[in-house]
Amino acid sequence: MRDKLRDWLEALGDAFWIRPAFLVVLGILLGELAVLAEQSGTKLPWVPDGWVYTGGEAGARALLGAIATSTIGVAGTTFSITVAALSLASGQMGPRLLRNFVRDPGNQTALGVFLGSFAYALVVLRTVRAVEEVAFVPHLGVTGALILGLACVGTLVWFVHHVATGINVETVIDLVHGELSAAIDRLSREEPPAGPAMPPPHGTPVRLGTRGYLRSLDYEDLADWAAERGVVLVLLTHPGDYLFPGGPVAELAGGEPAAGAEVALRAALSVGTRQAAAQDLEFAVRQLVEVAVRALSPGINDPFTAAAVVERFGAALCEIAPRHLPSSTVLREGKAVLYRRVPDYGGLCDAMFHMIRQYGCGSAGVLIRLLETLGRVMDVEARPERQAELRRHLDLALSVGRMCLKDPAALADLEARYAALPQLRREAAA
């Protein structure tokens, strides 16, 4: 249940309209409260008398109309700026990075402030009546509209600054790296897995007529279901995979019919049209790799961005160094009841460096930065099996450089940097 709740909250963050809609409703409620306060004769003792609007009906109409007109116009401008930023990000950094701009609470809040102020002004404006009718001027409401108008001015200045810095590639890389760090902290653990990993048994395939990206799986509920029935469930997919209709999703070892497992799986999984970061450790990795690969394309040719991505990957691997990746088995009363596919250290390194090395094979700067980053991670990582994976990628980077670099000086520099790595020098001295 907790995993599905996290996926639901993440899906809510992808909905651009929620914050603006909330602020519009808030503006309507504040307008009604201001009118009710005026009708009941409520005074605000902490507000100086000179700050409260004291004009007549004509001035109130003109002021509220001007605020409503200007705020809805600026709301359209902010939306246009947001769309322009999304187009720029899609062209330069990849369409999958649009998710980060859409989820940005600053963009949503800025649009909501303007729309909420517009709604507030309309609600108050409808109550203004002339002397020919029953005269009524909501002085508190007009004063609130003035305050919201000034707040909109400040919001517009902040929004322009926010968008200008938000489309900076370094800012985007840091944002995605923050998501990767959060995923590492959430999906890894400090204590080692209990017991050695055992090979999963074979059983009856469990098939679902579902298609789409697997966003999350409630492993705890599935493990409880398997333990109650005395069976073993072997999951063949993990969050981030695309499910094909009729394809096997799991295998069931035991006496329970496959139909029961189908019902349990449908209740435990969440499928959507897009991948999600809640349980997928490689989600942010793929986003950063896309930024680096696009930067290395001939049309952009920006090795500095690729080098920045490599450095963030090095920082992420250093964060993983003292931690343990999740176990592939889920136990109940000391017995394995659920086997799941989980990322291992080698697969994580492959996802980080394979495509960058392949697309950056002709750039000595990128390969050198890759060597230096892997060497610095080896100084932090103490486990021999992980050091062997890092050493493998070091050798692959040197090998691709020897095949692709045409400049003898660049190749000599690459080999010199490889030979000068502290870990390799210690191995040579030993």
N, C-alpha and C positions, 0 to 999 in steps of 0.2 A: 504493500500500500504506500509506503514512504517513497519508493522509487517512482511509482506512477504519479504521486503528488508532485514530486520534483519535476517530472516531465510536463505535467500540466502547468506548473508555474513557469517553466521555460517557454512553453507555447504561449502563455499569456504575455510574456515579454516580447514575443515576436509580433504581437498585435499592436500596430502603430496607433490605433484609435482609442485605446483604453484610457490613457492619461488625459488626452484632450477631452474625451467625453466626460470624464470625472470632473475636470475643471469647468466645463460648460455647466454641468449640473450644480456645481458649487457656486458659480456666478449667479445662476437663477435663484438659488436659495438665499444668497447674500442680498440680492436685490429685494426679494420679498421681505427679508428680515429688516432691511433698512426702511422700507415703506411702513411696515408694521410698527417699528420703533417711532417713526415720525407721527403716525396716527395716534399712538398711545401717549405722545408727549414726552417720551423718554429723553433725558438729557445725558450728555457724556461729560461728567465733571472733570475728567482728566484732559479734555480737549479745550484749548483756549477758544473763546467766543469768536475771535477774529479769523479762526481757521475754518469755521463752518460757513457754508454758502448762505448768503442772506438776500440774494436777488429775487426777482419775480418770476412769473410763469414763462414769459418770453425768453428771458435769459437762460432759464433751466432747460427749456426745449432746445434752444440753439446749442447749448453746451453739451447736453446729452446726445444730441444728433451728431455733433462733430466728433465726439468720442466714439460713438458707434460706427460712424462711417470710416474713420481713420483706422480703427482697430481691425475691422474686417478687411480693409485694403491691405494693411500690413500683414495680416494672417495669410492672405494670398501670396504676398511677396515671400514670406518665410517658407511657404510650401514650395514655391518655385525655386528658391535657393536650395532647399533640401533635395528636390528632384535633380537639380544641376549637380549637387555633390554626389548623389547616388550614381549619376551617369558617369562622372569622372572616375569614381572609385571602381565602377564596373569595367571601364575601359582599361584602366592602368593596373588595378590590383586584382581583378577577377570578380565575376558575378557573385560568387559565394561570400565575398566580403560585404555584400549589401546587407546581410543579416545584422552585422555589427552597427551599421548606421541606422537601420530601422529600429533596433533595440535600444539605441542611445536614448536614455531618459531626458537628456538635455534638449534634443530636438523635439521630442514629444511634449515636454513641459512648455517650451517656448511657444509652440503652436497653440497649446491649451490656454496659456495666459491671455493671448490675444482673443481667442474665441470666447473664453470665459468673460473677459471684459466686455466684449460685444454683447453677450447675452445679458450681463448685468445692466448695461446701459439701456437695452431695450426694455427690460422688466421695469426699471425705474421710470423710463420715459412714458410708458403707457399710463402711468398714474397721474401725470401732470395735467391739471385742469385749469381752465381760465376762469375769470370772474363771472362770465356769463353762465357758466355751469356752477357747480359747488367748488369754489376755489380751493386748490390744494397744490402745494409745492413741496416735494420731499427734500427738504434741505439736507438732511443727513445722507440721503441717497445720492444727491448731486455731489456732495463732498466726497463720498466714497468713490464715485465715478472719476472725480479729479485725481484722487490718490491712485486708482487703478491706471488712469492714463499716464501718470508719471512712472508707475511701475512698468508699463508697456515700453516707455522710452528706454529705461534701463535694460529691460529684457531684450530689446532689439539690438542695442550695442553689444550686450553679452553674446547674443546669438551669432552675430557676424563674427565676433572673435572665436566663438566655439567652432563654427563651421570651418573657418580659415585654418585653425589648428587641427581640427578633426580629420581633414583630408590629407594632412601631412603623412607621408608614408611611415615615418618613424613613430608617429603617434598610433597609427593603425597597428604596426608591428608590436608595440608595447601593449596595446589593448588585447590583442590575440594572445600574446605571451602571458598576460595576466590570467586569461581563461585557461591556458595550459597549466599554469602553476596551480590554479584553483582545482583543476581536474586531478593533478598529481596528488594534491593534499587530500582530496575527497576519495579517490579510488585506490590509493596505496595506503600502506599501514606501517607502523613502526616495528611491530613484532613480526617475527617470521611465521610462515604458515605452519599449522599443526600437522606434523607427520609428513612423510615423503609423498610426492605426487604418484598416484597409481594410474595405470592405463585404464581407460573407461571400458566397460563391457559392451558387447554388441547386443542389439535387440531389434524389436519391430519398429520400422520407420513410422513416424507420426507426421502426417501431411496436413497442411492447411491450405484452403483456397484463398489465400490472402496475398496481395501484392503491395509493395511499398517498402520504404526504409524502416527497418526495425529501430525505433527510437529508444525504447527502454524495456527491460524485463524485470519482473519482481521475483528475484531469485529466492527470497525467503519464503514467499507463499508457495512457490513450486517445490521447494525442499520440504515444507510442511506437508504438502499434498502427497509427495512421494513417500515420506516417512509414515504417514497414516496408513498407507496401503501396502507398505512393505515392498516397494518396487524401487528401481533405480532409473532415473531420467538422465539421458545424455543429450545435451543441447548441441546442435550442429551449427548454429548461427550465434552471432553476438551483436550487440547494438552497433549500428553503422552498416550492417549488411543489407542488401536489397533482397526481399523475399519474393520468390516466384510462385505463382499459383500452382498448387499441386506438388511443389518441391518439398523434400523432407526437411523438417525443422528440428526434429529431435528423434531419438531412439528410446524405446521403452523396454527395459529388461525386467521381467517379472510376469505375474499372472494377470495384471490389470489389462482390460481391453484398450486398444488404441483410442477408441472413442472418448473414454474418460480423460485421457491425456490431452486430447484435442480441446475439450472444454476447459481444462485447467490452463492450457497454454493461451487460449484466446482471452481468458480473464487476466492473465499475467502480463501479456505483452501489449505494447503500444506501437502502432504503425502509422506513418505519415508520409507525406510527399517529400519531406526534407529530412536530412540527418539532424541529430541533436547531440548536444555536448554532455548531457546529464551523466551517461554511463559510458561514453565513448572517449577513451583517453587519446585516441589518434585524431579526434575531430579537429582540435585546434592545430595539431601538427599538419594536417592536410591543408588547412587554411594558410599557414605560414609557408608551406612548400609552394602553394600556388602563387603567393606573392613573389617568392624567389625565382620561380621558373618564368613567370611573366617578365620579371626584371631582366632575365638573361636572354629573352627573345631578341632576334635581330632588330625588330622595330623599336625596342626600348633601349636595350644594351646598357643596363645599369648594374654593374657588378657590385657597387657599394650597397645597394639594397639587399642583394643576395648574401653579401658578407654579414650584414646586420642580422639577417634571419639565422645564419649559421651560428652567430654568437648567442642568440636567444636560445637556440637548441642546446648549446653547450651549457648555458645557465640552467636549463630544465634538467639536463642529465646530472648536473651537480646537485640539484634539489632531490633527485631520485636516489642519489648515492647512499644516504643513510637509511633509506626506506625499502620496503619490500612490496613487490607487485602482488596483486591478489592471487589467491590460490585457485586452482581450477576445480577443486572439489569442495562441496558444501556438506558438512557433517551434521548428523543428528544422533545424539547419544553415542558418539564415537564411530558411527558407521556412515560411509559415504552414500548419500542418497541422490546427489545431484552433481553431474559433471558439466562444466561450462567452458566455453572458449574465452580465454583471457589473454591480454597482450603480454608478451615476454620482452625481455630487455633487447634481445637480438632483433625482434620484429619492430620494436620501437625505433631502434637505430636505423634499420632499413628504411622505415617510413620517413625518417628525418633526412637521411643523407643520400639515398640512392638517386632520386631524380635530380637533386641539386648537383650531384657529381656528374651525372650524365649530361645535363644541359650546360653545365659550366666547365666541361672538359677542356674547352679552348681558352679559358680565362685563367691565367697564372695567379692573378690576385685572389680569385675565389678559392682555388685549390690550396693556395698557401694559407689562407684564413681557415680553411677546413682542417688542414694539418695542425695548425697552431691551436685551434679550438679543441680538437680531439686530444692533443697532447696535454692541454691544461685539465681536461676532464679526467684523463688517466692519472694525473697527480692527486685528484680528489677521490676517485673511485678505488676502493681497496680490495674488492672481490675479484679473484682471478678469472672467473668465467666472464664477468663483465669487461674486465681489461682485455680479454681475448677478443671480444666483439669490437671494442674500440680499436684494437690493433688491426683487426681485419679491415676496418674502414680506412685506417691509415694506409695500409698496403694497397687498397683499391684506389685511393686518391692518387698515390704515387704512380701506380700502374697506368691509370687513364691519362695522367699528365705526360708520361713517357710516350704514349701512343698519339696524343692529340696536339701537344704543344710544338709548334713549328719553330719558335724562336729559341736558339740554343742557350742564350743568356737566361731566358725565363725558365727553361728546363733545369739549367744548372742551379738557379736560385731555389727552385722547388726541391731538388735533391739535397741541397745544402740545408734547407729548413727541416727536411725530414731527418737528416742525420744529426741535426743539432737538438732534436727533441730530448728533454731531460730523461724521460723514461727509457728511450732507446739507448742513450748514452750510459745509463746505469746498467742496462742489460749487457751492453758491450763490455763494460768494465768488469762485470761479474764473470 
